[in-house]
Amino acid sequence: MAIDVSTLQNIYVDSCERHGVLPNAAVLSGFFKAEVKKSFKELCNLEIFLDQLNDIDFPPLLDVCLSIDTSEIEAVDIHDGSSRVLNGDYALSLMRAFNQKLRVVDLQDSLYGKDFLRELSQGGLTCQVLNLRSSRFRKLNMAGEFMRIHTLNLDFNTSLTSFREDCFTCMPNLSYLSMCATRVANLWTTIAALTKLSSLVELRFQKWLCCNETGSSSAPCGGKSDYQCEYGQIRSCSNNEAPSIVLGEQTDFNSGTEETLRNMFSFNDVTMNQEVQSMMEDSSDDGEVDFSTHWQEFDYMDSLSNESSGWNRQVNLQDEVPFITMCNRNEESLAGAFTRHMTDVALKYISCHASPICYEKHYKEYMIASLPQLKTLDNLPIRKIDRERAAVTYSQYFEYLPYKRKYKESVVRILNRREIKENRTFFQTKKNKRSYPSKNSQYFYTRSFCAAKVGSSAWPSLHPLSVSGCDLGGGRRSFRPRQFEYHPSISSLLVFGTLDGEVVVVNHENEKIVSYVPSLGAMNSVLGLCWLKRYPSKLIAGSDNGSLKLYDVEHMPPTLTGIYSGAGSVTFDDFDQLTSVHVNATDELFLASGYSKNVALYDINSGRRIQMFTDMHREHINVVKFSNHSPSIFATSSFDHDVKLWDLRQKPMQPCYTTSSSNGNVMVCFSPDDHYLLVSAVDNEVRQLLAVDGRPHLNFEISSTASSQNYTRSYYMNGRDYIISGSCDEHVVRVCCAQTGRRLKDISLEGRGLGTSMYVQSLRGDPFRDFNLSILAAYMRPNSKYEIVKVNLLASCDRSKECSYSQHSQSSNGMGG
């Protein structure tokens, strides 16, 4: 026979007496309320509030847990809304002691230590609903068993940026997931994690609030009628079933717009200060939980609070509904306000607490197309027409797999078909076997192999080039790379120039230094580097103080102890405020440009500057590039918004043609076969032009940030098959198909300890390895370092080794390519 509630209470009182403590009034109140519910034939649940307990109260409660399974208590709900630091070991032991009776765990805004959150994530819980609002996860790694959980709330985790690959594999019954006001931004890794949730039916990264006809604002469920409330109603529960939705704070639907929004965006300043202080005290680094967050981690939350002051008027449904922008994005990225027609009533919605992922172009369509079992997204039900539109949008703007492959295929199958030289066409049968085109080119199997590897590597391998800690004979030291270039004919070599004027040639495969030239006071930041093609041991280096030199790697010592004699080097006339150099196809000439309207032409054999082309643009020329095959053709890109093509044979007085961008141009480059020009202008304006006449071929339609300082750089990868693009205000590199413009993948750079405040200074595709590239990455903090990160899209990230990025300097973001 089940132990009744009063008997259970007596067990608690007796245990308190044995432990020499007084019964806790809050616990006694919980027993009383449970008994009252039982008498009214309601769910007999015991509620425990951790913030009303002291350490001495836990041992008696743990004794009660021994009898809880055979008692009349049907469910146990544990809450903690305090801002004080509690004993995490006691709290976690209590949660696990309730076993299958544990229903709801609500730990919002609690300041537990990193050990508690790690143990909770790794050890799991038996609850059905878990509320971890305002915790400090950086990478979500819920690896423990959460077999019964169906609702998970991670709202306002302002350190949360990404997910471990297997973070949801132990949650087979998770149906409702909310991650509003986090820092999650990557569509690809997010979907890769969420696809493990076969039971997921509701997902939320933002809240759509419905503005009704009275001018008030509410969640999509106001309890009025079906058309006034499309979704969001808290589902009723019976027996011991936990509430299906506890995804956010309660909203007073009868209050006006001003009060509602103030409530949504108000934060307790005292609590915030205590939380920051706690994090400052516990600054040790951790791969899963971020406790070293700086004040800037709260910039996002501060923006939410500051925006609320702008809502001092009634919402007029006849006008455009104002919306809250938590990031500085344009309206194309996210429809901050929209109208949906239900029967004869037009309802307007505004977005609140949006995570950065919501500002990605076609976010909604990508989510719907990638999660076919999903029924509700961001509080709104997914209709049939939404799914149809999502399918069309996905096929138009996204590439599922490289080279237009439509189905994932195992590498073993591809290798097997190559071995037996299978030429016949595979047709899709009634058993849903995959169909493949017949082998029609020498690249068929290579491309199929790449597609299979990329498709199985949602989290690509990121590996920082570790020569930063090398021993140069004079002791270990670190470099501060500012520019780099792969060697065009030797696959293992890469050269980088530093902020200190050094030129370093490395074998990036074994991470050994091949040659090293110190600055010796002759150079400042190295902004221009270019290898010669016919003379593979030679390269041109230019610095921002105008210094220009040709170096011969064979005469450069590999260590600092070796004395560099200058043998084999050539010094050219200075080009003031240099930002770019480039050698022509025959290694006879090179060009230099910089913070001027002029371009200088140098003869490599004689070591002389042979001509200065003046006033080629109306503003300074950031990058100049020769074509890859025509030694007299070159292109210039300027912040005057123009890109111009020139021919030395015509003594460039007039360009062959001029094409303009909407913003200032940061750089231009030719495709490897010279068929196209890739133009990158400020703030993600990336276009591909026909090199022959400058006609537009593709606009890659990357979302802008509305920042005039967001300098964008783009290069080709895999020959001319794909382009990679990154900007200095963002921590993401985008990979797009150069033939269709469709987006294949985003690569997110994530540092350790200091959050994700990183940017892309420069990048290059590896000319010898498909789907390999390197990124010059850096943190947005003054007086810190740059770092070269190698990325392999064909390999998965080794989760046992986290990539850590060093700090960087923020100077000269817009210089060079």
N, C-alpha and C positions, 0 to 999 in steps of 0.2 A: 504494500500500500504506500502511496506517495506521502512524503513528509509534508504536512501542511505548513503554511507560511509562519504561523505563530510558533510552531515547534522549531522552525529554522531560525527564527528570531531568538528563541531561548538558547539555541546552540551558540549563536553569536555572543549573547550576553555572558554565557558560561565561559566561552573562550576568552573574552575580555578579562574576566575575573582571574583566569589562570595566568594570563600574560601581565596582569597587574596594571591594566589600563581601564579608563572609563569608556563605556560604549559611546561611539560617535553619534551625535544627534542626527546628522544627515543620513547615516546608515539606518538608524531606527525609523526615521521618517520614510525611507525607501521601503522598508518592510511594511509599514503601515499602509502606504499607498498601494502596494501590491495586493495586500489583503482586501482593501476596499474595492479594487478592480475585480478581484476574484468574486466578491459578493455580488457585484453587478454583472457578472458573467462576461466581463471584458477580458482582454488579453492580460494575463497575470505576469507582468514583467517587472523586474527589479531594476531600478535606475540608481547608478552610482556616479557621484560627481567627484572626480579626483581632486579638484581644487579645494574641496572641503575636507580632505583627508590629510593627516599628518603621517609621518613614517611609522609611528607606533600603532596606527590603526590598521596597517596592512596584515600583520600576522593573524589577528582574529578573523579577518575576512578570508584569508587563505584557508583557515580551518573550516569555514562555512562552505567553501567550494567543494570540499570532500563529500558533502551531502547534497549539493545542488542538483546533481543529475537525477536523483530519486525524489526530488521535491516537487511541489505544485508550481514552482516558478517555471514559467514556460519560456521566458527569454530574459536576457540580461543586457541592458544598455549602459555603456560607459561613456561619460561625457567629461570634457575638460576644456573650458573656455577661458582659463586663467592665463595671465601673462607672466606668472612666476615660474622659476625653474623648479621642476619636481624631480623626485627620485625615479629615474627611468626604469631601473631594475625592478623595483617594487611594482610599478605600474604594469610593466610587461608581464611579470609573473602572475599578477592578478588576472589580466586579460586571458592568458592561456589556461589558467586554472579553471575557468568557467566552461571550457571545452565546447561542446555542441550547443550549449544554451546561450552562448555569446551571440548577440544579434547585431547591435550597433556599437561601433567605436568611433566616437567623435572627438578628435584631438585638434581641432582648429585653434590656431593662434597660440599653441603651447610651445614653450621654449625647452624642449628636451635636447639633450646632447647628441652629438653625432653617433655615439655608440648605440644609443637607443634606436635611432632611425635605421641604422645599419642592421641591428639585430632584428628589428621588426620586419625589415625588407627580406632578410635572408632566412629568418626562422618561420615567417608566416603567421597567420591568425585564422581562427575558425569563424570569424564574424561574417555576416552577410552584407553589411554596409560599413564602409571605412571612409571616414572624413578626415583628410590630412591637409585641410586648407592652411595656407601660409606657412607650410613647412619649408625646409631649405634643401630639398633635393636638387642636384644639378643634372645628374644623369639618372633617370629612373631605372632601377634594377630590382624589381620585385621578384626575386628569384625563389623566395620561400613558397610554401604551399598555402594558397588562398582558395581552396577548392570550393568553398561555399559562398564566396563573395559575389554579389551581383551588382553592387553599386560602389563606385570609387570616385571620390571628389578630391581633386588636386588643385582647386581654384586658388589663385593668388600665391602660388609657389613661384615667386619672382626670380628664383635662381634656376628653375627647371628649363633646360634648353633642348634636351634630347633624351633618347631612350636607349637602353641596352637592347641588343638584338633579341634576347629571350626574356625580356622583362615581363611579358604577359603570358608566357607559356603555362604558368601554374595557376591561371585564372580561367578555367574552361567555362565557367558560368557567368562571367562578367558581362552584364547587359547594358549598364548605364555608366558612362564615363564623362566626367567634366574636367576641363583644364582651361578655364577662363583666366585671363590675366596672368599667364605664364610667359616664358620667353621662347616657347616652342615655335620654330620657324620653318623647318625643312619638311616639305611635303613628302619626299621620297622615303626618308628614314622613318617618318611618322607612320606612313601607310605600311611600311614593311613590318613595323611593330604591331600595328593594329590588326593586320590581317591574321594574326595568330588568335584573335578573339572571335571565334566562330559564333558566339552567342550575342555579340554586340548589336544592339538595336537603337541605342540613343547615344549620340556623341555631341559634345559641346566644347567649342573653343571661344565662344562669345555668347552674349545674351541678346536676343532680339526682343525689344520692348514694343508692345503694341500701344499706339496712341488712339484712344477711343474718341467718340464724338463730343464728349464733354470737355476735351482738352486735357484729360489726365493721362498719365502714362503708367503702363503696367506691364507685367510679363504677359506673354501670349495667353495666359489663362487668367481671366479676371472673374471667372465664376458666373458670368452673365449669360452667355449663350455660346453655342458651338462656333458661330462665325466670329464672335468677339474673342474667342479663345481657341487658337488652333492647336496649341499644345502647352504642356507645362503643369497640368493639374497634378497635385500629389495624389498618387494612387492609394486607394483604401487598402488596408491590410486586415487579414483575418488570421485567427489562430496565432501561430508564432512566426508568421511571415513578416519580414522586415519591410518598412516602407520602401517602395521601389524607387522613389526619387527623393533624395535629400541633397540635391545638387547645389544649393545656394541658400543665401539668406532669404528670410521671408520678406515679402513686399506687401505693404499696406495698399491694397488695390483701391481703397476709397480715398486715399490722399491725393492731393494735387501733384502736378508735375514737379514743381519746385521741391516739395518735401520728399517725394519719392527719390529723386535723383540725389538730393543731399544725403539721404540715408544710404544710398548705394555707394556713394563716393566718399563718405566720411570715414576717417581713420583716427584711432586714438593716438594722439601725439605721444603721450606718456608711454604707452605700450610700444610704439615704434622706437622711441629712444632706448627703452630697455632692451628691445630685441637687437638693435644695432650694437649696443654696449656688449651684449652677450656674445655676439658674433665677433666683435673685435677682440674679446678676451680669449676666444677659442679659435685661433687662426691657423691651426694645423690643416694640412691639405688632405683631401680624401677624394677618391675616384668617383664616389656616388653621391656624397652629401657635401654641399658647399657651406663651410663655416668661416671662410676667409673673405667673405663678400665685403667690398668697400662701400662707402656711402653711395656711390653711383649706382649700386644695385637697386636703390630705392627711387632713382629718377623716374622709372616707369610708374611706380605707385604714386609718386608726387604729382606726376602729370594727371593722373586720374583725379586726385583731390583738387588740383588747381582748376581743372576743367569744370568742376561742379559749380563754381562760382559764376559761370557764364549762363546758367539756366535760370535767369531771373524774370522769365516771362512765360506766359501761357503758350502752349503749342497750338498753332493755328493749322488746322488740317487742310485749309484751302491753299496754304503756302507750302514751300518745300520745308520738310522737317529738318531742323538742324541736327547735327550728329556729333558725337564725341570722337575725336581723333587722338588715339593714344600714341600713335607714331606719326611722324610728319610724312604722310603719304598722299598721293593724289587720289582723286575720286574714282579713277579707273581701277585702282587696286581692290577697292572694297566699296560696294554700294552702301554707304553709311546710312542711307534712308531709302526705303522702297515701299511700294504699294502693292498689296495683294488683294484681289477681289474675291470675296466670299459671298455667294448668292448676289444680293443687290447692294451689298455694303462694301465700300472700299476702305480697307484698313491700312494704316501706315505704321511702319516699324522703324525703330532706331537701334543701332548697335551699341552695346555697352560691354566693357571689360573684355575687349577683343585681344587675343594673343596675336603676336606678329604673323603667324601662319595665315591668319584671316586676310591679311593684306596682299598675299600672293595672288597674282592674276589667275582667275579661274579656279580659285581655292574650292568653292562649293562644288563645281562640276567635277573636279579631280577627286574629291572625297566621295561623292556619290557614285562615280564610275568605278572607283577602286574598292568600295565596300558595298557590294550588291545586297547584303543582308540588312544594311542600315535602314531604319524606318524614320528616324528623326535626327536632324542635324541642326544644332544651334537653336533648339527650342521649336523649330518648325518642322512639320511632317513633310516627308519626301513623297511627292506625288508622281504619278506615272509620267506626266509631262516633264517633270524635273529630271527623271531618269533618262528620258529620250533626249532631252537637251544636253544632259551631261555626257552621254555617249558620243554625240556629234562634236561637242566641244573638245572632249578628250582626244578624239581621233584627229582633230584639226590642229591642236596646239601642243600635244604631248606625244612623245615617242615611247612606246611601251618597252621595246628592246632595240638595240642598235641595228642599223641596216635593214629597217622595216620588217624585222622578224616579228611574227605575230604570236608565237607560242614559245614558252620556255622549253628548252631541250637540254638533256644531260650531255656533259662533255664526253662521256663514255660512248654514247650513241653516235655522236658526231665522228669521233675517232674510228669507231667501228665501220661506219659508212665510208669513211675515207680509205680505210684499209682494204675493204672489199671492192672499192671503186664503184660504188653503186650509182648508176646513171639514170635509173628509172624514176619517174615521178611518183611521190607518195600522195595518195589521195586519202582524204578523211572518210573513214568508214562510219557505219551506224554506231560502232562502239566508241565513237569520239576519239579515234586515233588521229594523231596530228598529220596534217598534210604539208608537204614541203615542195618548193619548186625544184625542178631538175637542175643539176649542176650546169651552170651556163657561163662560168668564168673561172679563171685561175684563183680568184679571191673567194670563191664560194665557201670553202671549208674554213678558211681563216676567219672570214667574217662571221660564220656560224659559230665558230669556237669563241670568238670575242663576245658575241651576243649572249651565249650561254654563261660565260664567266661574269659579264657585267650584270646579267639578270640575277645571278646568285650572290651578288656582293652589294647589298643595299648600303652597308657601311664599308666604304672602300678603305684600303690600307693607306694610312698617313704616317710618314716616317721623316722626322726632322733630320736634316743632314748634320751629322754629329762632328764635323770638323771644327765646330766652334770651340771645342775643348781640347784641340790638338796640341801636341808638344812640338814647338818649332826649334828646339834645341836651346832656347833661352828661357825655358820654363813654359808651363801651360798658360794659355791665354785664350781669349774669346774674340771672334771677329764680329763686325757689325756690317753684314752685307747690305748693299744698296742697289746693286744691279747685277744681273747674271745672264749668261748665254750658254746654251749647249754647243758643243763642237759640231760642225756640219758633217764631218766625215769620220770622226773617231767616237764611237758610241759611248765610251767610258768617261770622256772628258767633259768638264764644265768649268767655266771661268766665272768668278764673281769679283766685283770691285766693292770696296768698303767705304763707309762714311769717313774713314780716316785716311783715304787715299791709297790703300793697299790693293794690289792685284794678285789674286790667288787662283791658281789652276789646280783643280782637284780631280781625282778619280772618284766619281760619285758612286761607283759600284762598290769599291772597298773602303771609301771615305778616307783615302790617303791623299796628302798634299803632294802634287807633282812638281809645282813651281811656285815661287813666292817672291814678290817684289814689294819691299817696304815703301812707304810714302816718301821718306827722307825729306819731308817738308816741301816736296815739289808739287804735291797734288792735294786737293781737298776731297770732297765726296766724288767718287767715280760714278758718273751718270751714263757714260757711253762706252759700250764694248762691242767689238765685232771681230770675228775670226776671218782670216783669209781662207779662201777655198782651195786655191792651187798650191798654197804654201801652208800646210796644215799646222806648222809649228809657230806661226806668226799671228798676232792679233793687234788691233788698234784699241787704245784706251784713252778716254777723254774725261776730264774732271770739270766740276762747275767753276773752277777758277780760270778755265780756258786752256789748261795744259793738255797737249796732245802728243801721244807717244806710240810708236810701234815697238812691240816686244817680240823677242824670239824665245819661245818656251825652252828650247834646247840650251839657251845660255842663262836661264833663270835658275838660281839655286833652289832646292826644295825646302830648306830650313832657314831660320833666321841667322844661324851661325855662319852660313855660307855668305860670303861677301859678294854682292851683286856689282859686277864691274861695268855694267852698261853695254857689254859687247852684244852686237846684233840688234841693238835698239836704235831707233831713229826719233829725233825730236822735231816736231813740226811747229810752224808758227801758231801762236795762241789764237783761240777763238773765244772771245769773252762770253762769260755766262753760258757756257755750253750745256746742252741737254741731250744731244743725240749725235751719233756718228753711224755711218754705214758704208760698206765697201761694195763696189760694183762686181758684176759677175766674172770679170777677167782679172781681178785683183790689181788693176792698174790705177784706179782712182778711188777716193772716198770723199763723202760729203759730211759736213758738220753744220748743225743748226743749234739755236739756243734762244735766249731771251732777247731776240732782235728780229727784224723783218728780213734779215739777210741769210744767205746760205753760202758757205765757202766750199770750193772744190780744190782738193789736194791731189798731187801726183805722188804715188807711193814710191816709185822707183827713184825719183830725184829728191824726194823729201821736201818739196816746195809747195806752197799754196799758189795755184796757177790762176785762180779767178775768184772774185767775190761777186755773187749775184745779189743785187740790192733791191729792196722794196718789193719782194716777191709776194708779200701779204700785207694786210693792213695792221695786223698784230703779230706778236711773236710766234715763231715757228717751233713747236714743241718737238716734232719728230720728222725726220726725213728718211726715206727708204728708196734704195735702188730696187729695180725689178730683179727677179732671180735669174733671168736668162738673157735679157737685153741690157748690155752694159751702158747704154746711153739713156735709158728711160728711168726716171725717178719720180716719186710722189712726195708732196709736202702736206702736212696737216697743221693748221693754225687755230689759235683761239679766236680768230676773226670769223669762225664758223665755216671757212672754206677748206676744201681739199683740192689740190691742183696736181695735174700730171704734166711733166716736163720732158723735153727731149734735148739732150746736150748737142745733138747734131744740128739743131735749129737755133743754137746760141740763145738759150732761153730768155727771150725778152717777153714773150707771150706764152702762156701755158697751152698745152694741147687741148685741155678742157678744164673747167672749174665746176665743182659740185658743192652744194652747201648743206650743212646740218642745222638743226634748230638751235643747238648749243655749241659752245666752243669745242673744237676738236682736240682730243688729247693725243691720239696717235692714228697711224695708218700702216697697213702692211699688205704686201702682195700674197696671194695664194701661192703654194709651191710651184704650180704650173703657170703662174702669171695670168690666169683667166679672170681672176677677181681681185678687187680691192676690198679689204675689210677696214671699215672706218669706225672709230670709237670716239664718241663725243661725251661731254660731261653728263653725268647722271643717267647712265645706262642707255644712251642712245647709240645703238649698235646697228650698222647697216652694211650690207654687202652690195658692191657695185660691179658692173661689168667693166673690166680694166680697159677695154678697147675704146669705150666712149663715155664711161661714167654713168651710164643708165642704171637706175636702181634695180637690183635683182631680188634682195630680201631685206625686210625689216624684222629684226628679231623680237621686237615688242617686249622688251624687258621692263618691268615696272620701275618707274622713277621714284626718287625719294624727296623731290623738291629741294634738293641741296645743290647750291652752285659750286660747292667744294667737293662733290662726289666724283672724283676723277676716275674714269672708266678705261680699262685697257682690255683688249681682246686679241687673241692669236688663234692660228689654225692648229688642229690636232689631227693625227691620222691622215697626213697629207692634207687634202682639202675637204675631207669628209665631215669633220666637226669643227666647231669653234668653241673656245673657252673664254669666258668673260668674267672679270672681277673689278670691284670698285673700292676706293680707299675709305669710303664711309660704311662699308659692309663687310661681314665676315663670311661671305658665301661666294663660291665660284660656280657659274652656271655653264652647263654643257649643252650645246644645241647642235642640231643637224644643219650643216652648211648648205644642204640642198633644199630642205623644206622649211627650215626655221623652227621646227618642233623641238621642244625642250626634252632632253633625255634624262638629265639628272642635275641636282644641286649638290655641291660639296661644301659642307659647313666646317669652318675652322673653330675649334673649341679649345680654349686654354684651360689650365688648371689653376685653381685657387683664386685667380683674379676675375673670374666670370668669363664672359664671352665678348668683351669689348675689344674686338680685333678688327683689322682691316686687311685688304689685299693690296699690297704695294705694287706688285708686278707678278707676272706669270708667264710660263712658256710650255708648249707641248713638247714632249720628248720626240725628236725626229726619227728615232730608231725603234721605239716601242709603242705599239698601238695602245691607246687609252691610258697612257702614262703622261704625267705632267709634273711640273714643279711650281711652287707658289712662294713668292717672297712675302711672308706674313709678318704681322706686327701687332702689338697691343696699342691701344689708344691712351698711352700715358707718356708724359714727357720724360726725357733723359733715360730712355730705355732702348732695347735692341730689336733688330730685325732678325728673321730666321728663314732659311730656305727649307720648305717642307716638300718632300717627294710624295706624290699621290699615285697609287696604282688602282685604277678602277676595275681591274681584272682579279684583284685579290681582296679578301675580306680583312677588315681590321683585326689585329690580334688583341682581343679584349684583355689579355693578361698583361699587356704592356700599353699603358696609356701614353699618348703623345703629349708631351708638355712643351709649351711654347714660351720662350723667354721674352722679357720685356723689350720695348723698342722705342725708337725716337720717331716723332711725328713730323719731322721737317721734310720739306720738298716733296710733298705728296704728288703734285701735279707735274713734276719734272720728268722728262724722258719717258721711255716706254717700259 
